[in-house]
């Protein structure tokens, strides 16, 4: 699995970030979230070699879904689409297909807006002393 992550997933992630985020002056900064799969030495070495800028796990608040666009936007958007999807999948393979379909239909503009809201979210996090701040963002 680790081999797949290093040879396939991470290179694809970097390519996607470069293509999706060309509007950011410095490109992108890889955020190390401390997930166990991301902490393997081989994965860390690959990231250090292939990402000119990255935020190490010790430099990022642990378990901070309010600071992760996948958590504060994409997962919620996918859940909303799934709620209205009919018929509901009956097994894992069907679920995977439905989730891929929903993923493919996500609007890039909405994802870009979520990413661009990041500085505001960071400021709110600091103001809240690292505590919950989602309710202050309206």
Helices and strands as residue ranges (DSSP letters): H 2-4, I 5-9, H 10-20, E 30-31, G 36-38, H 41-50, E 54-55, G 57-59, G 65-67, H 69-69, I 70-74, H 75-84, H 92-105, H 108-116, H 118-127, G 134-136
